[in-house]
Each structure stands twice: as C-alpha cells, then as structure tokens.
Amino acid sequence: MRTRLCLVIVGILAAAIPCPAQEHARQFLAAMEAYKAGDYTSAVTGLEAIAVGGVQNGQLYYNLGNAYLKNNDLGHAILWYERALNLLPNDPDLRFNFDYARSLTKDAQDENPNPLARILFFWNYQLSAHAVILLTLVFNLLFWGLALARRLFPRRGLRYAAPAAFIPAAILVLTVAYNYYETAQQTRAIVLPEKIAVRSGLEPTSTELFELHAGAKVKIVKAIKGHVQIRFSEDKIGWIETGVVGRI
C-alpha cells in the first residue's frame, strides 16, 4: 500500500497561516506522526476531525483512507478513497490503494460502464466533476466571446469559429446536467460494518433478502424512518438502517 504524508508542506502551512487553518495543520501533523508510529486509531481520529470540520481536500481524504485501511476498517477506508477520487480522479497512488482495498471486498459487483460509452464520453470518466464544470464554463465563455466578435467584426475567419465552439459547449452543458441529475436521483454509498443483512422491510423481523459486506457500493433509492432502501444490483434491492452506510 502506498502512503503520502506531506509533512513538510503541512509544517510550512502551520507556521504561515492563521487559525482555524493553522489548527487544522497542527491536527494533520499530529495525525501523521501517529500514523508513522503505528497508532492508526489516533491517526483516524485526528484526520477525521479535520474532514468533519469542513475541510474538503483530496489528499486529506486519501490519507484518511490509508489510516482506516491500516486500522483494519475496510468499509470506512473505501468510503474515504471514493470521496478522494471525486477530487483526485487521476491520482495514481490513490487509484493503486483504492484498487487494492477493493480487492479485499467480498461482494462482487460489475459497475464498469459500457465500453462504448467510455469511448464516446471519455471526458466524463477521465475528469472530475469539478473539472467538467470548469471546462463547461471555459467553452461557453469561448463560444459567447466568438459570437460577439463575429457580430462586431464580420470577417470570414470568424464565420465558423462560434459554431465550432458551440458544439463542445453544448455537449459539456448536457454532461453537467446529466451528472447533476444522476447525483440527485441516485446517491451512492458504501457499506461500513463487516456484514449487514438487507431486508424486505423496515422491521428487524422482515425477511432477509441477502447480505452485504464492508466496502460494497450501493445506490440509495429512498430514505424513511431511519432506514434507506438500497440497490446493489438490478436484482438486489432492499432495506437497511441508515447508519450502516456512508454516503460518498
């Protein structure tokens, strides 16, 4: 498993920036020292306190995933790796550790997109959601800028520039809209305990349909009365308690 501690950078930040960021830097340093000493429980506590405090950082999530994995908590490790991947989709060390953690899970799931879709919509799989939004803004600004320039300076060279920029701008807008719809309609989550029973209803006596284990990725369909209905695959859907999964 590959680790990345970034102690020098954080030490510089701790001396240079004011609170509360300075306090977060101190917490990070202390957590990393605990990690190096093999005290993974303290490392998890320190790093998670920073994350819960509102810091959204891919490297923080990555190190938290490492600490959980070293602490033999596969469910939380995969949860934080997944959250890190949303911010650092192309990080090779993160991908390596994530793939290793996924290899330890017990529930096989085929969630790979259609190969043709990966080719036709490669940007949506190679870039993070934030990068797609930024690219959408850039191409839309480019399109409107060229459209305005064409109107102010009606030259032959600008005749096709705006229509050419419109195509990627429109495709990216549709991509962002699709991603937003998918996120709003289907919240993804990770099973945290070592084993859970998925039942046909909300009661503990409801029929057990199947079991899932730590690290399994599910889609939350709906929530009611402290329970969520989850879908693991097309033929596996049922109810679990809300607290046994972590939303990505």
C-alpha positions as YAML, in Angstrom:
chain: A
units: angstrom
residues:
- id: 1
  name: MET
  ca: [0.00, 0.00, 0.00]
- id: 2
  name: ARG
  ca: [1.35, 3.42, -0.96]
- id: 3
  name: THR
  ca: [1.30, 6.29, 1.52]
- id: 4
  name: ARG
  ca: [1.77, 10.03, 1.20]
- id: 5
  name: LEU
  ca: [2.35, 12.05, 4.37]
- id: 6
  name: CYS
  ca: [3.17, 15.57, 3.07]
- id: 7
  name: LEU
  ca: [4.63, 16.57, 6.46]
- id: 8
  name: VAL
  ca: [7.00, 19.26, 5.17]
- id: 9
  name: ILE
  ca: [4.26, 21.13, 3.29]
- id: 10
  name: VAL
  ca: [1.87, 20.96, 6.21]
- id: 11
  name: GLY
  ca: [4.60, 22.12, 8.60]
- id: 12
  name: ILE
  ca: [5.19, 25.21, 6.47]
- id: 13
  name: LEU
  ca: [1.46, 25.92, 6.38]
- id: 14
  name: ALA
  ca: [1.19, 25.53, 10.15]
- id: 15
  name: ALA
  ca: [3.74, 28.31, 10.65]
- id: 16
  name: ALA
  ca: [2.43, 30.60, 7.94]
- id: 17
  name: ILE
  ca: [-1.36, 30.66, 8.06]
- id: 18
  name: PRO
  ca: [-3.79, 31.84, 10.75]
- id: 19
  name: CYS
  ca: [-6.46, 29.88, 12.66]
- id: 20
  name: PRO
  ca: [-8.54, 27.85, 12.08]
- id: 21
  name: ALA
  ca: [-6.40, 26.64, 9.17]
- id: 22
  name: GLN
  ca: [-3.36, 26.66, 11.45]
- id: 23
  name: GLU
  ca: [-5.15, 24.41, 13.93]
- id: 24
  name: HIS
  ca: [-6.08, 22.03, 11.11]
- id: 25
  name: ALA
  ca: [-2.43, 21.92, 10.07]
- id: 26
  name: ARG
  ca: [-1.39, 21.04, 13.64]
- id: 27
  name: GLN
  ca: [-4.03, 18.32, 13.78]
- id: 28
  name: PHE
  ca: [-2.78, 16.94, 10.48]
- id: 29
  name: LEU
  ca: [0.82, 16.87, 11.69]
- id: 30
  name: ALA
  ca: [-0.18, 15.10, 14.90]
- id: 31
  name: ALA
  ca: [-2.27, 12.56, 13.00]
- id: 32
  name: MET
  ca: [0.58, 11.83, 10.60]
- id: 33
  name: GLU
  ca: [3.01, 11.38, 13.46]
- id: 34
  name: ALA
  ca: [0.56, 8.88, 14.98]
- id: 35
  name: TYR
  ca: [0.33, 7.13, 11.60]
- id: 36
  name: LYS
  ca: [4.12, 6.83, 11.37]
- id: 37
  name: ALA
  ca: [4.22, 5.45, 14.92]
- id: 38
  name: GLY
  ca: [1.64, 2.78, 14.05]
- id: 39
  name: ASP
  ca: [-1.12, 4.35, 16.15]
- id: 40
  name: TYR
  ca: [-3.70, 4.19, 13.39]
- id: 41
  name: THR
  ca: [-6.68, 4.77, 15.71]
- id: 42
  name: SER
  ca: [-5.30, 8.17, 16.73]
- id: 43
  name: ALA
  ca: [-4.45, 8.94, 13.09]
- id: 44
  name: VAL
  ca: [-8.03, 8.21, 12.07]
- id: 45
  name: THR
  ca: [-9.42, 10.35, 14.90]
- id: 46
  name: GLY
  ca: [-7.22, 13.32, 14.04]
- id: 47
  name: LEU
  ca: [-7.72, 13.23, 10.28]
- id: 48
  name: GLU
  ca: [-11.47, 12.68, 10.52]
- id: 49
  name: ALA
  ca: [-11.79, 15.64, 12.89]
- id: 50
  name: ILE
  ca: [-10.30, 17.84, 10.16]
- id: 51
  name: ALA
  ca: [-12.62, 16.41, 7.50]
- id: 52
  name: VAL
  ca: [-15.70, 16.72, 9.69]
- id: 53
  name: GLY
  ca: [-14.60, 20.28, 10.46]
- id: 54
  name: GLY
  ca: [-15.34, 21.20, 6.86]
- id: 55
  name: VAL
  ca: [-12.01, 20.78, 5.08]
- id: 56
  name: GLN
  ca: [-12.58, 19.30, 1.61]
- id: 57
  name: ASN
  ca: [-9.23, 18.10, 0.31]
- id: 58
  name: GLY
  ca: [-8.40, 15.07, -1.79]
- id: 59
  name: GLN
  ca: [-5.04, 14.48, -0.09]
- id: 60
  name: LEU
  ca: [-6.69, 14.61, 3.34]
- id: 61
  name: TYR
  ca: [-9.30, 12.06, 2.27]
- id: 62
  name: TYR
  ca: [-6.58, 9.89, 0.73]
- id: 63
  name: ASN
  ca: [-4.56, 9.81, 3.95]
- id: 64
  name: LEU
  ca: [-7.71, 9.14, 5.97]
- id: 65
  name: GLY
  ca: [-8.47, 6.18, 3.72]
- id: 66
  name: ASN
  ca: [-4.92, 4.90, 4.30]
- id: 67
  name: ALA
  ca: [-5.29, 5.24, 8.07]
- id: 68
  name: TYR
  ca: [-8.61, 3.38, 8.08]
- id: 69
  name: LEU
  ca: [-7.17, 0.62, 5.93]
- id: 70
  name: LYS
  ca: [-4.19, 0.22, 8.27]
- id: 71
  name: ASN
  ca: [-6.68, 0.15, 11.15]
- id: 72
  name: ASN
  ca: [-8.45, -2.82, 9.52]
- id: 73
  name: ASP
  ca: [-11.64, -0.85, 8.80]
- id: 74
  name: LEU
  ca: [-12.25, -1.69, 5.16]
- id: 75
  name: GLY
  ca: [-15.65, -0.02, 4.86]
- id: 76
  name: HIS
  ca: [-14.51, 3.42, 6.01]
- id: 77
  name: ALA
  ca: [-11.25, 3.09, 4.03]
- id: 78
  name: ILE
  ca: [-13.12, 2.59, 0.76]
- id: 79
  name: LEU
  ca: [-15.57, 5.36, 1.65]
- id: 80
  name: TRP
  ca: [-12.79, 7.92, 2.04]
- id: 81
  name: TYR
  ca: [-10.94, 6.64, -1.04]
- id: 82
  name: GLU
  ca: [-14.16, 7.13, -3.01]
- id: 83
  name: ARG
  ca: [-14.50, 10.67, -1.69]
- id: 84
  name: ALA
  ca: [-10.87, 11.35, -2.56]
- id: 85
  name: LEU
  ca: [-11.41, 10.05, -6.09]
- id: 86
  name: ASN
  ca: [-14.15, 12.63, -6.62]
- id: 87
  name: LEU
  ca: [-11.46, 15.29, -6.16]
- id: 88
  name: LEU
  ca: [-8.39, 13.44, -7.49]
- id: 89
  name: PRO
  ca: [-9.70, 11.08, -10.20]
- id: 90
  name: ASN
  ca: [-6.33, 10.61, -11.90]
- id: 91
  name: ASP
  ca: [-4.03, 10.29, -8.89]
- id: 92
  name: PRO
  ca: [-2.02, 7.06, -9.48]
- id: 93
  name: ASP
  ca: [-1.21, 6.37, -5.80]
- id: 94
  name: LEU
  ca: [-4.81, 6.88, -4.78]
- id: 95
  name: ARG
  ca: [-6.03, 4.63, -7.58]
- id: 96
  name: PHE
  ca: [-3.48, 1.96, -6.59]
- id: 97
  name: ASN
  ca: [-4.57, 1.94, -2.93]
- id: 98
  name: PHE
  ca: [-8.24, 2.07, -3.85]
- id: 99
  name: ASP
  ca: [-7.91, -0.89, -6.20]
- id: 100
  name: TYR
  ca: [-6.07, -2.82, -3.50]
- id: 101
  name: ALA
  ca: [-8.79, -2.07, -0.96]
- id: 102
  name: ARG
  ca: [-11.49, -3.08, -3.43]
- id: 103
  name: SER
  ca: [-9.70, -6.40, -3.95]
- id: 104
  name: LEU
  ca: [-10.33, -7.17, -0.26]
- id: 105
  name: THR
  ca: [-14.13, -6.82, -0.52]
- id: 106
  name: LYS
  ca: [-16.37, -9.91, -0.54]
- id: 107
  name: ASP
  ca: [-19.24, -8.73, -2.76]
- id: 108
  name: ALA
  ca: [-18.57, -8.85, -6.49]
- id: 109
  name: GLN
  ca: [-20.21, -6.04, -8.43]
- id: 110
  name: ASP
  ca: [-19.94, -5.18, -12.09]
- id: 111
  name: GLU
  ca: [-20.21, -1.40, -12.17]
- id: 112
  name: ASN
  ca: [-17.97, -0.75, -15.16]
- id: 113
  name: PRO
  ca: [-19.68, 1.47, -17.72]
- id: 114
  name: ASN
  ca: [-20.34, 0.32, -21.24]
- id: 115
  name: PRO
  ca: [-17.01, 0.33, -23.18]
- id: 116
  name: LEU
  ca: [-18.63, 2.32, -26.00]
- id: 117
  name: ALA
  ca: [-19.85, 4.92, -23.51]
- id: 118
  name: ARG
  ca: [-16.31, 5.22, -22.12]
- id: 119
  name: ILE
  ca: [-15.02, 5.97, -25.62]
- id: 120
  name: LEU
  ca: [-17.79, 8.37, -26.69]
- id: 121
  name: PHE
  ca: [-17.93, 10.24, -23.38]
- id: 122
  name: PHE
  ca: [-14.32, 9.83, -22.28]
- id: 123
  name: TRP
  ca: [-14.15, 13.27, -20.62]
- id: 124
  name: ASN
  ca: [-16.81, 12.29, -18.10]
- id: 125
  name: TYR
  ca: [-14.70, 9.32, -16.93]
- id: 126
  name: GLN
  ca: [-11.24, 10.88, -17.12]
- id: 127
  name: LEU
  ca: [-12.06, 14.20, -15.43]
- id: 128
  name: SER
  ca: [-13.50, 15.01, -12.02]
- id: 129
  name: ALA
  ca: [-16.96, 16.57, -11.74]
- id: 130
  name: HIS
  ca: [-15.34, 19.91, -10.82]
- id: 131
  name: ALA
  ca: [-13.07, 19.76, -13.87]
- id: 132
  name: VAL
  ca: [-16.04, 19.07, -16.17]
- id: 133
  name: ILE
  ca: [-17.88, 22.09, -14.76]
- id: 134
  name: LEU
  ca: [-14.79, 24.29, -15.21]
- id: 135
  name: LEU
  ca: [-14.34, 23.08, -18.78]
- id: 136
  name: THR
  ca: [-18.01, 23.79, -19.47]
- id: 137
  name: LEU
  ca: [-17.60, 27.38, -18.28]
- id: 138
  name: VAL
  ca: [-14.47, 27.85, -20.41]
- id: 139
  name: PHE
  ca: [-16.09, 26.60, -23.62]
- id: 140
  name: ASN
  ca: [-19.26, 28.60, -23.00]
- id: 141
  name: LEU
  ca: [-17.25, 31.77, -22.46]
- id: 142
  name: LEU
  ca: [-15.29, 30.98, -25.61]
- id: 143
  name: PHE
  ca: [-18.49, 30.47, -27.61]
- id: 144
  name: TRP
  ca: [-20.12, 33.71, -26.48]
- id: 145
  name: GLY
  ca: [-16.88, 35.61, -26.93]
- id: 146
  name: LEU
  ca: [-16.53, 34.36, -30.52]
- id: 147
  name: ALA
  ca: [-20.21, 35.05, -31.20]
- id: 148
  name: LEU
  ca: [-19.77, 38.63, -30.01]
- id: 149
  name: ALA
  ca: [-16.56, 39.05, -32.01]
- id: 150
  name: ARG
  ca: [-18.29, 37.75, -35.13]
- id: 151
  name: ARG
  ca: [-21.05, 40.31, -34.71]
- id: 152
  name: LEU
  ca: [-18.65, 43.21, -34.08]
- id: 153
  name: PHE
  ca: [-16.09, 42.15, -36.68]
- id: 154
  name: PRO
  ca: [-17.91, 40.32, -39.51]
- id: 155
  name: ARG
  ca: [-14.86, 38.69, -41.06]
- id: 156
  name: ARG
  ca: [-14.72, 35.45, -42.99]
- id: 157
  name: GLY
  ca: [-12.28, 33.95, -40.49]
- id: 158
  name: LEU
  ca: [-14.80, 34.24, -37.65]
- id: 159
  name: ARG
  ca: [-17.76, 32.83, -39.59]
- id: 160
  name: TYR
  ca: [-17.31, 29.25, -38.42]
- id: 161
  name: ALA
  ca: [-15.46, 29.83, -35.15]
- id: 162
  name: ALA
  ca: [-18.52, 30.37, -32.97]
- id: 163
  name: PRO
  ca: [-20.49, 27.36, -34.35]
- id: 164
  name: ALA
  ca: [-17.40, 25.18, -33.85]
- id: 165
  name: ALA
  ca: [-17.12, 26.29, -30.22]
- id: 166
  name: PHE
  ca: [-20.87, 25.80, -29.70]
- id: 167
  name: ILE
  ca: [-20.69, 22.02, -30.24]
- id: 168
  name: PRO
  ca: [-18.33, 21.17, -27.33]
- id: 169
  name: ALA
  ca: [-20.00, 23.83, -25.17]
- id: 170
  name: ALA
  ca: [-23.43, 22.25, -25.71]
- id: 171
  name: ILE
  ca: [-22.11, 18.72, -25.13]
- id: 172
  name: LEU
  ca: [-20.46, 19.77, -21.87]
- id: 173
  name: VAL
  ca: [-23.62, 21.53, -20.66]
- id: 174
  name: LEU
  ca: [-25.58, 18.33, -21.27]
- id: 175
  name: THR
  ca: [-22.87, 16.34, -19.46]
- id: 176
  name: VAL
  ca: [-23.09, 18.60, -16.39]
- id: 177
  name: ALA
  ca: [-26.90, 18.36, -16.45]
- id: 178
  name: TYR
  ca: [-26.73, 14.56, -16.64]
- id: 179
  name: ASN
  ca: [-24.21, 14.35, -13.79]
- id: 180
  name: TYR
  ca: [-26.38, 16.62, -11.65]
- id: 181
  name: TYR
  ca: [-29.47, 14.53, -12.36]
- id: 182
  name: GLU
  ca: [-27.65, 11.28, -11.61]
- id: 183
  name: THR
  ca: [-26.27, 12.66, -8.34]
- id: 184
  name: ALA
  ca: [-29.66, 14.00, -7.25]
- id: 185
  name: GLN
  ca: [-31.53, 10.82, -8.15]
- id: 186
  name: GLN
  ca: [-29.04, 8.16, -7.11]
- id: 187
  name: THR
  ca: [-26.90, 8.81, -4.05]
- id: 188
  name: ARG
  ca: [-24.06, 6.32, -3.83]
- id: 189
  name: ALA
  ca: [-22.92, 4.93, -0.50]
- id: 190
  name: ILE
  ca: [-20.50, 2.39, 0.99]
- id: 191
  name: VAL
  ca: [-21.38, -0.39, 3.44]
- id: 192
  name: LEU
  ca: [-19.38, 0.22, 6.63]
- id: 193
  name: PRO
  ca: [-19.79, -2.78, 9.01]
- id: 194
  name: GLU
  ca: [-18.18, -6.12, 8.35]
- id: 195
  name: LYS
  ca: [-21.58, -7.62, 7.47]
- id: 196
  name: ILE
  ca: [-25.17, -6.39, 7.18]
- id: 197
  name: ALA
  ca: [-28.50, -8.02, 6.38]
- id: 198
  name: VAL
  ca: [-30.63, -6.43, 3.67]
- id: 199
  name: ARG
  ca: [-34.32, -6.99, 4.40]
- id: 200
  name: SER
  ca: [-37.65, -6.74, 2.60]
- id: 201
  name: GLY
  ca: [-39.00, -4.13, 5.06]
- id: 202
  name: LEU
  ca: [-38.14, -1.81, 7.92]
- id: 203
  name: GLU
  ca: [-38.72, -4.23, 10.79]
- id: 204
  name: PRO
  ca: [-35.93, -6.42, 12.24]
- id: 205
  name: THR
  ca: [-38.22, -9.40, 11.63]
- id: 206
  name: SER
  ca: [-38.64, -8.62, 7.92]
- id: 207
  name: THR
  ca: [-37.37, -11.27, 5.53]
- id: 208
  name: GLU
  ca: [-33.63, -11.22, 4.98]
- id: 209
  name: LEU
  ca: [-33.09, -10.97, 1.23]
- id: 210
  name: PHE
  ca: [-29.30, -11.04, 1.05]
- id: 211
  name: GLU
  ca: [-26.13, -9.99, 2.87]
- id: 212
  name: LEU
  ca: [-23.57, -7.33, 2.06]
- id: 213
  name: HIS
  ca: [-20.11, -6.82, 3.49]
- id: 214
  name: ALA
  ca: [-17.76, -3.95, 4.23]
- id: 215
  name: GLY
  ca: [-16.81, -1.90, 1.19]
- id: 216
  name: ALA
  ca: [-19.77, -2.83, -1.01]
- id: 217
  name: LYS
  ca: [-21.01, 0.13, -3.05]
- id: 218
  name: VAL
  ca: [-24.78, 0.65, -3.21]
- id: 219
  name: LYS
  ca: [-27.21, 3.20, -4.55]
- id: 220
  name: ILE
  ca: [-29.66, 4.80, -2.13]
- id: 221
  name: VAL
  ca: [-33.13, 4.79, -3.67]
- id: 222
  name: LYS
  ca: [-35.08, 6.46, -0.86]
- id: 223
  name: ALA
  ca: [-34.99, 7.08, 2.90]
- id: 224
  name: ILE
  ca: [-37.71, 6.70, 5.53]
- id: 225
  name: LYS
  ca: [-37.88, 6.31, 9.34]
- id: 226
  name: GLY
  ca: [-34.17, 5.81, 9.95]
- id: 227
  name: HIS
  ca: [-33.84, 3.35, 7.09]
- id: 228
  name: VAL
  ca: [-32.77, 3.55, 3.46]
- id: 229
  name: GLN
  ca: [-33.77, 1.43, 0.52]
- id: 230
  name: ILE
  ca: [-30.63, 0.45, -1.35]
- id: 231
  name: ARG
  ca: [-29.88, -1.18, -4.69]
- id: 232
  name: PHE
  ca: [-26.75, -3.28, -5.04]
- id: 233
  name: SER
  ca: [-27.55, -4.62, -8.50]
- id: 234
  name: GLU
  ca: [-30.56, -4.89, -10.74]
- id: 235
  name: ASP
  ca: [-31.93, -7.90, -8.86]
- id: 236
  name: LYS
  ca: [-30.72, -6.98, -5.37]
- id: 237
  name: ILE
  ca: [-32.73, -4.24, -3.63]
- id: 238
  name: GLY
  ca: [-33.90, -3.96, -0.01]
- id: 239
  name: TRP
  ca: [-33.89, -2.02, 3.25]
- id: 240
  name: ILE
  ca: [-31.11, -1.34, 5.80]
- id: 241
  name: GLU
  ca: [-30.60, 1.04, 8.69]
- id: 242
  name: THR
  ca: [-29.29, 4.47, 7.72]
- id: 243
  name: GLY
  ca: [-26.19, 4.34, 9.92]
- id: 244
  name: VAL
  ca: [-24.66, 1.24, 8.33]
- id: 245
  name: VAL
  ca: [-23.71, 3.04, 5.12]
- id: 246
  name: GLY
  ca: [-21.65, 6.17, 4.44]
- id: 247
  name: ARG
  ca: [-22.72, 8.45, 1.61]
- id: 248
  name: ILE
  ca: [-19.96, 9.17, -0.88]
...
